[in-house]
C-alpha cells in the first residue's frame, strides 16, 4: 500500500475538500487512515468506514492509491447478513435492528440505595456483543479488528467500549475508524451484564466471571460491582469516582432481571448539589397527591423559576413550606439556562431569610453536605373555638376571598376552608387543637371559591354545621 505521505499530497490528515459530482457538490475528509465522502454511494456502503471508497475519492486521490488502500472491488452496498465486508471480523447488516438492551432511569435523592449493586458509570460507547459482532443500542454495527474480538466469549454480553475517563471523544474516533485501525489497542470491552444468562443480576455477574475467565480475552474485562451500604457510601464513592475524572455511578437492584427497555431497576447517579430557593407558589397535586401539595414553585436569587416535586414526606405535602419561605433542595446539574435539573426537596431553612446565589460553575463540583432533616409540620396559626356559633361566617376574612368554619359537635372536630386568590387552605382536626392544613391550587379565584363551596356542602352532609359567632 502507498504510505500516508502519498495520500497526504492530495488530502492531508484532518483536512477537507469539496468536489463537484454529477449533480451535487460533495465533501471529502480525511481522519488518519479513514477517507470519507458525503455522497450517498460512500455513506450507504456496508463496509467498515476505513474500507470504503467511491468515484469521487478515486478521482481525487488517484485510482492507484485507492486500489492499494481498499482494493478494486465495487463499493459494497446493502450487504446481506453474514456477507463479508472486506475489512473486519464483524458481519455487516443493513436491517438496523436495535438489540434488546436494558436502559437506565435517573436516580432521585429520595431513593434509598442501600443493598443495591453499585459500579462506575463509564463514559464509553455502549456495545452489545452477540457472540460474533458488536452492535450499538441503536442497531449500528461496530467493526473491530479480528485480533480484538478473537478471544471474546461466544456469549451474549452487554458492556462498553472504553478507553478511559474523560476519553469519550477519543473512544468515538477509534470505534468509527474501522477494523484496520491500530488504535483499537487502546480500547477495552468492559462487560457489565449478560442478557441471556439465567437468574437475577447477581447470578448473571457470576456467569460473566466464569465465561470471561475461560476466554482470557486480553482486551476485555468485567466491571467491578460493590454492594451499597447506604447514602453516605453512595456519596463518598461518587466523590471518589468524580475526583478521578469519572462520569458518575450506576445502581442495580439486587435480584433484578434483564428486561429490555427503560427500567427503574437500573439507575444512573451523577453529582448532586445543595442550594436554597424561595417558595413563590404551590402547585396542586394529582393522582395520589390530589388534595395536597404536588410541587413547590421556587425562585433562585437570579430570578430563575423552577418546580420541586420530589423529596417530600406525606406530612410535608399536607403542610408545605409557606410562600416566602426559604428551602434547601438538591439537584444534579444546571441546564444551559441556569435551571436546576432533577431538583429534590431537602427541608425548610429557618436560619436564613434570603437564599444564596448558585455559583455558575456549581455543576462542576460535587457536594459533600448531608441530607437535612425533614421540615417540621407547622401548626395552624389560630386555634378553633369549640363553642358552636349560630350564624355562618362566609364573608372574606382579612385577605381571604371566602371563609367557612364548620364544627362536628358529636365527634368534637372542626373543619375550615379559606380561599385566597386561586388557592384555598383547608384546616381540620380535633377541637382546641392546632389541627392540620392542606393547600390546593385551582388556577383561578372563581374555580377555588366554587370548589371550596362544594367541599363545605359535602362536610355539612357529613354532620358538620356552621360554627356560632360569639
C-alpha positions in Angstrom: 0.0 0.0 0.0 1.2 3.6 -0.7 2.2 5.3 2.5 0.4 8.2 4.2 2.6 10.8 2.6 1.5 9.7 -0.9 -2.1 10.3 0.1 -1.3 13.5 2.0 -0.2 15.1 -1.2 -3.9 15.1 -2.2 -5.7 15.2 1.1 -3.8 15.9 4.4 -4.9 14.4 7.7 -7.7 16.5 9.3 -8.4 18.4 6.1 -11.5 18.5 3.9 -12.0 19.5 0.3 -15.1 20.0 -1.8 -15.5 18.2 -5.2 -18.2 18.5 -7.9 -20.3 15.5 -8.6 -22.6 14.9 -11.5 -25.5 16.7 -9.7 -24.2 18.0 -6.4 -21.1 19.1 -4.5 -19.6 16.7 -2.0 -17.0 17.0 0.7 -14.0 14.7 1.0 -12.5 14.4 4.5 -9.5 12.6 5.9 -9.2 11.4 9.6 -6.0 9.4 9.9 -6.4 6.4 7.7 -10.1 7.0 7.1 -11.1 8.8 3.9 -14.8 9.9 3.8 -17.1 11.4 1.3 -20.6 12.9 1.8 -22.0 11.2 -1.3 -24.8 8.6 -1.0 -22.5 5.9 -2.6 -20.0 6.2 0.3 -22.5 6.6 3.1 -24.7 3.7 2.1 -21.9 1.1 1.9 -22.0 -1.9 4.3 -18.2 -2.0 4.7 -16.3 -0.5 7.6 -15.5 3.2 7.2 -11.8 2.6 6.7 -12.6 0.2 3.8 -15.0 2.4 1.9 -14.3 4.3 -1.3 -16.3 6.0 -4.1 -15.6 7.5 -7.5 -15.0 11.0 -6.0 -12.3 9.7 -3.7 -10.8 7.7 -6.6 -10.8 10.7 -8.8 -9.2 13.0 -6.1 -6.7 10.5 -4.6 -5.9 8.6 -7.7 -7.1 5.1 -8.7 -3.7 3.5 -7.9 -3.7 4.8 -4.3 -7.3 3.8 -3.7 -6.8 0.3 -5.2 -3.8 -0.2 -3.0 -5.8 1.0 0.0 -9.1 -0.8 -0.3 -8.8 -3.0 -3.5 -10.5 -2.6 -6.8 -13.8 -4.2 -5.9 -17.0 -2.2 -6.4 -18.4 -0.4 -3.3 -20.4 -2.8 -1.1 -24.0 -1.6 -0.9 -26.6 -3.1 1.5 -24.6 -6.3 2.3 -26.9 -9.1 3.5 -26.4 -10.6 6.9 -23.4 -12.8 7.0 -21.8 -11.4 3.9 -18.1 -10.5 4.2 -17.3 -6.8 4.3 -13.7 -6.6 3.3 -12.0 -5.3 6.4 -13.3 -6.5 9.8 -14.1 -9.6 11.6 -17.7 -8.4 12.1 -20.5 -9.1 9.7 -22.5 -6.2 8.1 -26.2 -5.9 8.2 -28.4 -3.1 7.0 -31.6 -4.0 8.9 -30.7 -1.5 11.6 -32.5 -3.6 14.2 -31.6 -2.4 17.7 -30.6 -5.0 20.2 -32.9 -5.5 23.2 -30.9 -3.6 25.8 -31.8 -2.5 29.3 -31.8 1.3 29.8 -31.5 3.3 33.0 -33.6 5.9 34.8 -32.2 8.9 36.7 -31.7 8.3 40.4 -33.6 10.6 42.7 -32.2 11.6 46.0 -35.2 10.3 47.9 -34.5 6.8 46.8 -32.6 4.7 49.4 -29.7 2.9 47.6 -28.9 0.6 50.5 -28.3 -3.0 49.3 -28.2 -2.1 45.6 -25.2 -3.1 43.4 -23.0 -0.1 42.6 -20.5 0.5 39.8 -18.8 3.3 38.0 -20.7 4.8 35.1 -18.2 4.6 32.2 -18.1 7.3 29.6 -17.6 5.0 26.7 -19.7 3.6 23.9 -22.4 1.1 24.7 -21.8 -2.1 22.8 -23.9 -5.3 22.6 -21.9 -8.4 21.8 -23.9 -11.2 20.2 -21.1 -13.7 20.2 -19.9 -12.6 16.7 -20.1 -8.8 16.4 -20.7 -5.5 18.3 -23.9 -3.5 17.8 -24.8 -0.1 19.3 -28.0 0.2 21.2 -29.5 1.9 18.2 -28.6 -1.0 15.9 -25.4 0.3 14.2 -22.6 -2.2 13.7 -19.1 -1.6 15.1 -16.3 -3.0 13.1 -13.5 -4.1 15.5 -10.3 -5.8 14.3 -10.2 -9.6 14.2 -7.5 -9.7 16.9 -9.7 -7.6 19.2 -12.7 -10.0 19.0 -10.9 -13.3 18.5 -10.9 -14.3 22.2 -14.3 -12.9 23.3 -16.7 -15.5 24.6 -19.4 -16.9 22.3 -22.0 -15.5 24.7 -24.4 -12.5 24.5 -22.8 -9.7 26.6 -23.6 -6.1 27.3 -20.9 -3.6 28.0 -19.0 -0.6 26.8 -16.1 0.0 24.5 -13.9 2.2 26.8 -10.6 4.0 26.5 -10.5 5.8 29.8 -12.1 8.5 31.9 -12.6 11.8 30.0 -11.8 10.0 26.8 -15.2 9.7 25.2 -14.3 11.6 22.1 -11.1 9.5 21.7 -13.2 6.3 22.0 -15.7 7.5 19.4 -12.9 8.4 17.0 -11.3 4.9 17.3 -14.6 3.0 17.1 -15.5 4.9 14.0 -12.1 4.4 12.4 -12.9 0.9 11.4 -11.3 -2.5 11.7 -8.0 -1.6 10.3 -7.1 1.0 12.9 -4.2 0.1 15.2 -5.6 2.4 17.8 -8.0 -0.3 18.9 -5.1 -1.4 21.2 -6.3 1.5 23.5 -9.8 0.1 23.8 -11.1 -2.3 26.4 -14.5 -4.0 26.3 -15.9 -3.7 29.8 -18.7 -6.1 30.4 -21.5 -5.3 33.0 -24.3 -7.8 32.1 -25.1 -11.0 30.3 -28.7 -10.5 28.8 -29.4 -14.2 28.0 -27.9 -15.7 31.2 -30.4 -17.2 33.7 -31.2 -15.8 37.1 -31.1 -12.4 38.8 -28.4 -9.8 38.4 -26.0 -11.5 40.9 -26.3 -14.8 39.1 -25.5 -13.1 35.8 -22.5 -11.5 37.3 -21.2 -14.9 38.3 -21.9 -16.1 34.7 -19.8 -13.2 33.4 -16.9 -14.0 35.6 -17.0 -17.7 34.5 -17.0 -17.1 30.8 -14.5 -14.2 31.0 -12.1 -16.3 33.0 -12.4 -19.1 30.5 -11.9 -16.9 27.4 -9.0 -14.9 28.9 -9.7 -12.2 26.3 -6.8 -9.6 26.6 -8.9 -6.7 25.6 -12.0 -7.3 27.8 -12.8 -7.5 31.4 -15.9 -7.4 33.7 -17.0 -4.3 35.6 -16.4 -4.2 39.3 -19.6 -4.2 41.4 -20.0 -3.4 45.1 -23.0 -3.5 47.4 -24.0 0.0 48.5 -24.1 0.4 52.3 -26.3 3.5 52.2 -26.4 7.2 51.3 -23.0 8.0 52.9 -21.4 5.2 51.0 -23.0 6.3 47.7 -21.9 9.8 48.2 -18.3 9.0 49.1 -18.0 6.6 46.2 -19.4 9.2 43.8 -17.0 11.8 45.0 -14.1 9.3 44.6 -15.0 8.4 41.1 -15.6 12.0 40.0 -12.3 13.1 41.6 -10.6 10.6 39.2 -12.5 12.1 36.3 -15.3 9.6 36.1 -18.8 10.4 35.0 -20.8 9.0 37.9 -22.3 5.8 39.2 -24.8 3.1 38.2 -27.1 1.4 40.7 -28.6 -2.0 40.0 -31.5 -3.6 42.0 -30.4 -6.9 43.6 -32.1 -9.9 42.0 -33.4 -7.9 39.1 -34.0 -9.4 35.6 -32.6 -8.2 32.4 -35.7 -6.6 30.8 -35.3 -4.6 27.6 -36.3 -1.0 27.7 -36.0 1.7 30.4 -36.3 0.3 33.9 -36.3 1.5 37.4 -34.1 -1.5 38.3 -31.2 0.4 36.8 -30.4 3.9 37.9 -27.7 6.4 36.9 -26.2 8.7 39.6 -24.4 11.9 38.9 -23.2 14.8 41.0 -25.8 16.4 43.2 -25.6 19.7 44.9 -27.4 21.6 47.7 -28.8 25.1 47.2 -31.5 27.4 48.5 -34.5 28.9 46.8 -37.6 31.0 47.8 -41.0 29.4 47.6 -43.2 31.6 45.3 -46.2 29.2 44.8 -47.8 25.9 45.4 -48.9 23.5 42.6 -51.8 21.3 43.4 -51.2 17.5 43.5 -52.7 15.0 41.1 -53.3 11.3 41.4 -52.3 10.0 44.8 -51.4 13.6 45.8 -54.8 15.1 45.0 -55.9 17.5 47.7 -52.4 18.3 48.8 -49.2 19.7 47.5 -47.9 18.5 44.2 -44.9 20.7 43.8 -43.3 23.9 45.1 -42.8 26.7 42.6 -39.5 28.2 43.6 -37.3 31.1 42.5 -33.5 31.5 42.7 -31.8 34.8 43.6 -31.1 35.5 39.9 -34.8 35.2 39.1 -34.8 31.7 37.5 -38.0 29.8 38.4 -38.5 26.0 38.6 -40.6 23.4 40.4 -39.6 21.0 43.1 -41.9 18.0 43.1 -40.0 15.2 44.8 -38.4 14.5 48.2 -41.5 15.4 50.3 -42.9 13.2 53.1 -46.7 12.9 53.3 -46.7 15.3 56.3 -44.8 17.9 54.3 -47.2 17.6 51.4 -50.1 18.2 53.8 -48.4 21.3 55.4 -45.8 22.5 52.9 -43.5 25.5 53.4 -45.3 28.8 53.1 -45.0 31.2 50.3 -41.9 33.3 51.0 -40.1 30.5 52.9 -36.6 29.6 52.0 -36.0 25.9 51.3 -32.9 23.7 50.7 -33.1 21.5 47.6 -30.8 19.0 46.0 -30.1 18.9 42.2 -27.8 17.1 39.8 -26.7 19.9 37.4 -27.8 23.2 35.9 -29.2 23.5 32.4 -27.8 25.9 29.9 -30.4 28.4 31.1 -29.3 28.0 34.7 -32.4 25.9 35.7 -31.6 23.1 38.3 -32.2 19.7 36.8 -33.8 16.9 38.8 -34.4 19.0 42.0 -35.5 17.3 45.1 -36.7 18.8 48.4 -34.5 18.5 51.4 -36.0 20.8 54.1 -37.1 24.3 55.1 -34.4 26.7 56.2 -35.1 28.5 59.5 -31.7 30.1 59.7 -31.7 32.2 56.5 -34.1 34.8 55.1 -32.6 35.1 51.7 -31.1 32.2 49.6 -27.5 32.5 48.5 -26.9 32.6 44.7 -25.8 29.4 43.0 -22.3 29.7 41.6 -22.2 29.5 37.8 -19.7 26.6 38.0 -21.7 24.7 40.7 -22.4 21.9 38.3 -18.7 21.1 38.2 -18.1 20.5 41.9 -19.6 17.5 43.9 -21.5 18.3 47.1 -20.3 17.0 50.5 -23.3 18.1 52.6 -25.5 15.6 54.4 -29.2 15.4 53.9 -31.1 17.9 56.0 -33.7 16.7 58.5 -37.3 16.9 57.2 -39.0 20.2 57.9 -41.3 20.1 61.0 -45.0 20.2 60.4 -46.2 23.8 61.2 -49.2 24.4 63.3 -52.3 26.3 62.2 -52.0 30.0 63.2 -55.2 30.1 65.3 -57.0 27.5 67.5 -60.7 27.0 66.8 -63.3 27.5 69.5 -65.3 24.5 70.4 -68.3 26.7 71.3 -70.8 26.5 68.4 -71.8 29.7 66.7 -75.4 30.2 65.5 -74.6 32.2 62.3 -72.4 31.1 59.4 -69.3 33.1 58.6 -68.9 33.1 54.9 -67.5 36.6 54.3 -64.0 37.5 53.4 -61.7 37.4 56.4 -58.6 39.6 56.3 -57.0 39.0 52.9 -59.2 36.0 52.3 -61.8 36.0 49.5 -64.0 33.4 51.2 -64.0 31.6 54.6 -66.2 29.0 56.2 -65.8 27.3 59.6 -67.7 24.2 60.5 -67.9 22.1 63.7 -68.9 18.5 64.3 -70.1 18.6 67.9 -70.6 14.9 68.2 -67.0 14.0 67.1 -65.6 17.2 68.6 -63.9 18.1 65.3 -63.6 21.3 63.3 -63.2 22.0 59.6 -62.4 25.3 58.0 -61.8 26.4 54.4 -60.3 29.7 53.3 -59.9 31.0 49.8 -57.1 33.3 48.8 -56.9 34.1 45.2 -56.6 30.8 43.2 -55.7 28.8 46.3 -57.7 27.5 49.2 -56.4 26.4 52.6 -58.2 23.6 54.4 -57.7 23.3 58.2 -59.1 20.4 60.2 -58.6 18.4 63.4 -59.9 18.0 67.0 -61.4 21.0 68.7 -59.0 23.0 70.7 -56.1 21.6 68.7 -54.0 23.4 66.0 -55.0 20.7 63.5 -53.6 20.2 60.0 -53.5 22.4 56.9 -53.8 21.5 53.2 -53.2 23.9 50.4 -54.8 23.4 47.0 -54.2 25.4 43.8 -57.1 25.6 41.4 -55.8 28.0 38.7 -58.3 30.9 39.3 -60.2 32.6 42.1 -63.6 31.6 40.6 -62.6 27.9 40.5 -61.1 28.0 44.0 -64.2 29.5 45.5 -66.6 27.2 43.6 -64.6 24.1 44.8 -64.5 25.4 48.3 -68.3 25.9 48.4 -68.8 22.3 47.2 -66.4 20.9 49.8 -68.2 22.9 52.6 -71.6 21.5 51.4 -70.1 18.0 51.5 -68.9 18.5 55.1 -72.4 19.7 56.1 -73.9 16.5 54.7 -71.4 14.6 56.9 -72.8 16.2 60.1 -70.7 19.4 60.3 -72.5 22.6 60.9 -71.6 26.3 60.9 -69.7 27.5 63.9 -71.6 30.1 66.0 -70.4 33.6 66.4 -69.6 34.8 69.9 
